[in-house]
Amino acid sequence: MNTKILSLFFLISLTISACTPKEQTCIIKGKVINRPYSSKLIFVKYFDDVHSSDVIIPIKDGVFSYEFNFSETEAYNLIFKDEFIKGSMNPIVFLSNRWMY
């Protein structure tokens, strides 16, 4: 009887731990074309206030790269800092996902 209860408890614990989202790494890379005046990107979660973002991604020689960790699929914005300063931003929206390519 005790071994059945112990086995059931172990099985439930294993199932719960398998369902817990594990942290993964997302790497975004890109090339900026025809914007020599843009030197920085602002990275922020989609529903967060852009003013509170403390993640600035530098653009060097027209190329940028950034790595972050996530546990659930979420939407994010990339915004050119020069557009944000002018007040005419056009965010680039993307999703972090859990699929491997």
CORRAUR-V902397 format. One line per field, one symbol per residue. phi: phi as a letter, one per 40 degrees, with the letter a starting at -180 (. if undefined). burial: + if it has 24 or more other C-alpha atoms within 12 Angstrom, else -. A space follows every 10 residues. Layout:
phi->???
burial->???
This chain:
phi->.ccccccccc cccccccccc cccbbbbbba bcbfacccba bcbacdcccc cccbbbbcbb fgbbaababa bbcacbbbbc ccccccgbcb cbcabcbccb b
burial->---------- ---------- -----+---- -------+++ +++++----+ -----++++- ---+------ -----+++++ +--------- +----+---- -
